[in-house]
């Protein structure tokens, strides 16, 4: 296994934070890992050359990993498609007068696999976000057969969104590799402590009964994001099957 697709139950669930922190912890295990972004919207144009900047999420990944931008970032291999309009990829591409070719993303991933043991591919928005008029994100992932890591939280409605996401993943014959409960929203107005605690208990029991091989991870939230420790169980590392 060398490619894991990281998505979330909704937009703004903390996929980027989870992806960067997961990469950081894999690095600590001496695993050669890189992150990739499927497509990034809401990217600013560089006023010096009129070109699209490096994807914002890739920059955040590197900051969380504690490393500089990599050559594959600078030549845009880690995110070939970047659009200015902060919208669904299919709309952002349309407004830019551009057609997104999924093969370009696939070729970029394969290039990264040559030099890295693990590629963490972060999606844009939720699982069923359209990346073209004819292709949903999860259907693209299904063509590649990538195992999925699903990021969730304790916000009201998370149980429903999580179970729907799990069904969408399995209906396409994909493996739910892990569920990451992200504590990044613990202090948000829409997060109630009793609901969040109940959500954790329910989801853990649901996974144990219905997805016994799926890893359950909890990503803590600290005042200093860069000091957060994200402990990965030995079983998670072994599941990557890279050694």
N, C-alpha and C positions, 0 to 999 in steps of 0.2 A: 504494500500500500504506500503510495507516495503523494496522492492528492486527496485532500479533505475539503469539502465544500461547507462553508460556514454561512448560515442564514439565520433569520430570526422570525419570531411570530408576528412581527410587525416592523414598520420603520421606527427608527429612534429607540431601539431596544438595547443598543450597546454592542452591536456586532463588531464594530471597529475596535472598541476597547477589548472585547473578548479575543479577537483575532490577534491583536498585538501582544496581549498578555500571554496567550497560549504560545505564540512564537518565542517570546522571551523565556518562558519556562522550558520549552524544548531545547533552546540554546544552552540552558544550564545543564541539560542532560547530554551535552556534547552532540546533539543532533543538528545536522546542517539543514536549516530550514529557511524558507523565504515565504513571504506573503504576496498575494496577487489580488487585484480587484477586478471583478468581472467587467464592470463598467462604472464610471463615476460621472454623476451629473452635478451641476452647481459649481463647476470649476471656473476659476477666474482666468482671464486672458492676460498673458504677460505683456505689459505696456511697452517693454523694450523691443520685443520682436514680433508682437502680434500673434503669438502662438499660445495654445492652451498650456497652462501650467501642469506640473506633475500632480497626479490625483491627491487630493487632500488626505484621504484615508491612508494612502501609502506613506505619506509623510508622518502621520500619527503613528502608524505601525512602527516605523523606524525609531521614532522618539521613544515609544514604549519599550522597544527592544534594546534601546541604548546604543544604537549603531548609526553610522552615517548613511545617507542615501547611497544605494548600490548602483553599479553600472547598468544593471537591468532596469533600474528606476529611471535613470537619466535618459535611456533610449526608449522609454515607455513600454518595454516588454511587460512590466508588471501591471500595466493598465493602458492598453492600446487605445481604448475608446473613452474619451473625456469630452463632456459637453457643458456648455455654459448654463443652460436653463436648468434650474433645480426641479426636475420633474421625473416622471417615469422615463426610463431609457428610450422607449419607442417614440415618445413625444419629443424628448430633447433632441434625439437624432433627426427627427422629421423637421423640427424647427431650424436645425442647423443645415438642412438641405443635404443630409448625409444618410447613407444606408449602412447599418451595422451588419457586418459579416461574421457570423459565429465561428467560422473557420479561423479567422484571425485570432480570436481568443484561444481556441484550441491549440493553434500553432505556438502561441506565446507560452501556454502552460507546458507544452511538450519541450520547449526550449529551456524552461526553468528546471524541468525534471532531469535534464542532462547534468546540471551542476549542483542540484540540491537533492537531499534525501526525502524531504517533505515539502510540499507546496500547500499552503493554506489559502484557498481561494474564497475570498469574501464576496458575497452577493450584494445586490443593491435593493434595498427595501425588503419586502417579504418574498416568500417562495414563489408566488404566482404573479409577480410583477412581469409585465411583458417587456422583453428586450428588443423585440421587433413586433411589427403588426401581426406576424404569424407565429411567433415563438415566445412561450412563457419561460421564465427563468428555470423552473423545475423541469420542464420538458427538455431544455438544453442539457441540464445536469444528468437527466435520465439517459440521454444519448451517449454520455461519457461514462456513466456508471459510477460516479464518485459517491463515496459514503458521505452522509450529511451530519454536520454538527448543528444542532438547533439551539439558539439562544432564547431564553425566556426570562420572565421576571415575576414579581408578586403584585403587579398592578391589577386592579380590578378588571376582570375579563381575560386574564392570562390563561386560566385553565381552559376555557373554550378555545382560544386561539391556538394554544399548544396542542390540544387534541386534534383539532382540524388540521394543523400542520403535520402532525404525525401520520394522520390518515392519508394526506396528500403525498407524503414521501413514500409510504409503503405501497400505495396504490400504483406507483410507478416502478415498483420492484427494487427500490433503493434501500440501502441499509441505513438505519438511524444509528450512527456510530456513537454519538453522545448528545446529552442535553445539558446545557450550561445554564444554571440559574444565576442570573446576573443581579448582584445586589446594588448596582449603580443607581437604581431608582428608589432605594429604601427611604430616602428622606423627601421624595417627591410628594406633592400634594395629593396625587391620585393613588398613593400607596398607603393602605391601612395595615398596621402591624398585625392585627388579628387575621385579616384576609391573607396577608403575605405568608404568615406562619402556616395557615391552613393549606395554602397553595403548595408550599414545599412538601408537606406531609402527603397531600393528595397525589401530587405528581410522582413522588418517589414510589408510593404504593402502586400507582397505575403502571409505571414503567416496570416494576418488579413483576407484576402479573402479566403484562402484555408485551413487554420488550425487555426480557431478562438479560439480554446480552448488551444492552445499551448502557453506556457509562453515564453516571450522574455526577456532575461537577458543580461546585458552588464557587463563584468568583466574588471575592470580598471587595468591598469599597472602602477606601481610606482617603483621608484628606489629601494626601500626596499620592496621586495615581502611580507615580514612578517608584514608590516604595512598597506597593502592594505585592504580597506574596501569593502566588497562585499554585498551590501544591497539586501536582498531578500524581495519581496513584500509579503504582508499578504496572498494574493491569492495562492502564491506558497506554503507557509507553510500549509495552509488549504488543499491544494490538496493532501498532503501526507496522510491524513485521519488516523492519528495515535492516535488521542485523541477524 
